[in-house]
């Protein structure tokens, strides 16, 4: 078993990544239905989508135990993600009350551990454990932040007393790649998803709901990393989540990660004024 770590570096914003990901019909997953009326304070509305885009912020603490090329370097990643939009299989986002005026928010708190090794001037990270809980913020009045102090949890502030959990996750398999110069890379993971009773009121179709979720994307900044010394780094980025009814064929998750990485590189080139062939 392996989780969600990325030591990537892109000169693109998480919003730009999310826009590219949510509009890509080639990365479609199976359809699911959300009952937004189950969230206190929202209007009755059913959303049919095939993906959810997200942004994340995290602290990565890595210990170098063998020097450059020594391998088996343990890391812990602590952070939060926020859901950006529901996506349509035909491309674009599906109208919803998520992040809308008088709507609601969705966020997840996660902790990941694993080991990494240097690879061709970059890093290959293997995920070993992951715990994450997804919450609904009915009034969008919860604040989240990550400290650069080792071992500190995600700071959950504002008004969080009315938030409620809808999904819990554990890791099935996952990895991340950082290429030469800590300048670019990708991450992907397959997660076991379990709905809470309130989550079953929110995700209403299919029933029973999908037991698996694939998560993949890019990171737009990774500050403080090193190939030779132990470090604490701050990372942020974005990606998308697709639910799965069964374990994908070998290579499917890797191909998804490569596809998302390609989208990130395209956006980076476009921001730099270069033309994509």
Protein Blocks (a to p, Z undefined) as FASTA:
>chain_A
ZZddddddddbdfklmmmmmmmmmklcccdddddfklpghiacdddddfbdcdddddddd
dddfkbghkgpiacddddddddfbdcdfkgpjdddfehpahiacdddddddddddddeeh
iacdddfbdcddddddfkopaccdddfbehiacddehjlklgccfbdcddfbdcddddeh
ilaccddddddddddfklmmmmmcdcdddfbdcdddddfbdehiafkbccdddddddddd
dddfbdcdehklmmmmmmmmmmmmmmmmmmnopacZZ
